[in-house]
C-alpha cells in the first residue's frame, strides 16, 4: 500500500472513531436526561401520595374523634359501643359514594386506596404512671404491676429497676432536670427500654400496659382478664375470667355490678377507688391506608374530657407492601 493510501485509511479510521465517540456521548447525555426526568416524576408522585395519604389519615382521625365525642354523652364505656367496632379494610371510594354532598369525580388513585382502622381503650390496660404518686412509689400501683409480672413470669427485679427509673424520670425538681443521667419519660411501651427493661420484657408487657400522662383507673368493661386480675388485690384468675364472661352478656353500668359477682360483695370493689372503674378518657386510634404498593399506618393517642376530644400524640410510618405490620399493630 502506498503512503497516500495509508494516509487515506488512517483518516477514515479517525473519522469513524470520532463518530463512535460522538454517538456514545449523545447516548450518555440522553440516558442521564431520561433518568433525571424519571426521577423527577417519581419524586412528584411520591410527594403527591404523601400529601393525599396525610389528608385521608387526618379524615380518619377526625372520624374517630367524632365517634368518641358522641359516645362521651354517656358515662359508661364498653365493647358494645360503635367506637369499639373495628373498621375492616374497605375501598375508599365506597365511603365517598355514600356522601351525597360529594359531587367530585373519583379518580383511579382513589379507587385503589383502601382504609382500615380501630379504636382501642387505653384504660383497658395497666397505666405505667400509676407506679408513681407525688414523686414517690405508689404501693397500690406497685402491687398491681407485681401481680402482672408474676402472672407473665417476668423477673420482679426488673420491675424494681423500672419503678425507680420511672420515679427518677418523673421527678420535676430543678436538680434532677439538670442531671445528665435523668432518663427520658417514655411515651410508648416499647420505650420502656429507656428505663432499663430488656426488649423482650417490654414486648411481653405490650398487650397489658399503657403509658398515659396521668394516673387512671382500669375499665372493667374493656380490660382483659389478666389486667383485671392484676388490678384487684386478692382476686383469682378464675374470678377475673368470670367478670369478663359476665360483662359479655351485659356490660357493667357501675363498679357495684361487678362487685356483686365477687366474694364479699360490695366490699370487694368499693366505689370511688382509683384502681377500677367503668368509664375511660384515653384512647388509641390506629388507621391503615393502602395505596398500591405502599402502606401508611398512623397511631394517635387522644384524650376525652366530656365531649371534648383532643390529640395528645400522633405517629405515622411507611411500610412496604408484603411486610407485616409493626409490632404494636392494631389489636
C-alpha positions, 0 to 999 in steps of 0.5 A, spaced: 500 500 500 502 506 498 503 512 503 497 516 500 493 510 501 495 509 508 494 516 509 487 515 506 485 509 511 488 512 517 483 518 516 477 514 515 479 510 521 479 517 525 473 519 522 469 513 524 472 513 531 470 520 532 463 518 530 463 512 535 465 517 540 460 522 538 454 517 538 456 514 545 456 521 548 449 523 545 447 516 548 450 518 555 447 525 555 440 522 553 440 516 558 442 521 564 436 526 561 431 520 561 433 518 568 433 525 571 426 526 568 424 519 571 426 521 577 423 527 577 416 524 576 417 519 581 419 524 586 412 528 584 408 522 585 411 520 591 410 527 594 403 527 591 401 520 595 404 523 601 400 529 601 393 525 599 395 519 604 396 525 610 389 528 608 385 521 608 389 519 615 387 526 618 379 524 615 380 518 619 382 521 625 377 526 625 372 520 624 374 517 630 374 523 634 367 524 632 365 517 634 368 518 641 365 525 642 358 522 641 359 516 645 362 521 651 354 523 652 354 517 656 358 515 662 359 508 661 364 505 656 364 498 653 365 493 647 358 494 645 359 501 643 360 503 635 367 506 637 369 499 639 367 496 632 373 495 628 373 498 621 375 492 616 379 494 610 374 497 605 375 501 598 375 508 599 371 510 594 365 506 597 365 511 603 365 517 598 359 514 594 355 514 600 356 522 601 351 525 597 354 532 598 360 529 594 359 531 587 367 530 585 369 525 580 373 519 583 379 518 580 383 511 579 388 513 585 382 513 589 379 507 587 385 503 589 386 506 596 383 502 601 382 504 609 382 500 615 382 502 622 380 501 630 379 504 636 382 501 642 381 503 650 387 505 653 384 504 660 383 497 658 390 496 660 395 497 666 397 505 666 405 505 667 404 512 671 400 509 676 407 506 679 408 513 681 404 518 686 407 525 688 414 523 686 414 517 690 412 509 689 405 508 689 404 501 693 397 500 690 400 501 683 406 497 685 402 491 687 398 491 681 404 491 676 407 485 681 401 481 680 402 482 672 409 480 672 408 474 676 402 472 672 407 473 665 413 470 669 417 476 668 423 477 673 420 482 679 427 485 679 426 488 673 420 491 675 424 494 681 429 497 676 423 500 672 419 503 678 425 507 680 427 509 673 420 511 672 420 515 679 427 518 677 424 520 670 418 523 673 421 527 678 420 535 676 425 538 681 430 543 678 436 538 680 434 532 677 432 536 670 439 538 670 442 531 671 445 528 665 443 521 667 435 523 668 432 518 663 427 520 658 419 519 660 417 514 655 411 515 651 410 508 648 411 501 651 416 499 647 420 505 650 420 502 656 427 500 654 429 507 656 428 505 663 432 499 663 427 493 661 430 488 656 426 488 649 423 482 650 420 484 657 417 490 654 414 486 648 411 481 653 408 487 657 405 490 650 398 487 650 397 489 658 400 496 659 399 503 657 403 509 658 398 515 659 400 522 662 396 521 668 394 516 673 387 512 671 383 507 673 382 500 669 375 499 665 372 493 667 368 493 661 374 493 656 380 490 660 382 483 659 382 478 664 389 478 666 389 486 667 383 485 671 386 480 675 392 484 676 388 490 678 384 487 684 388 485 690 386 478 692 382 476 686 383 469 682 384 468 675 378 464 675 374 470 678 377 475 673 375 470 667 368 470 670 367 478 670 369 478 663 364 472 661 359 476 665 360 483 662 359 479 655 352 478 656 351 485 659 356 490 660 357 493 667 353 500 668 357 501 675 363 498 679 357 495 684 355 490 678 361 487 678 362 487 685 356 483 686 359 477 682 365 477 687 366 474 694 364 479 699 360 483 695 360 490 695 366 490 699 370 487 694 370 493 689 368 499 693 366 505 689 370 511 688 377 507 688 382 509 683 384 502 681 377 500 677 372 503 674 367 503 668 368 509 664 375 511 660 378 518 657 384 515 653 384 512 647 388 509 641 386 510 634 390 506 629 388 507 621 391 503 615 391 506 608 393 502 602 395 505 596 398 500 591 404 498 593 405 502 599 402 502 606 401 508 611 399 506 618 398 512 623 397 511 631 394 517 635 393 517 642 387 522 644 384 524 650 376 525 652 374 530 657 366 530 656 365 531 649 371 534 648 376 530 644 383 532 643 390 529 640 395 528 645 400 524 640 400 522 633 405 517 629 405 515 622 410 510 618 411 507 611 411 500 610 412 496 604 407 492 601 408 484 603 411 486 610 407 485 616 405 490 620 409 493 626 409 490 632 404 494 636 399 493 630 392 494 631 389 489 636 
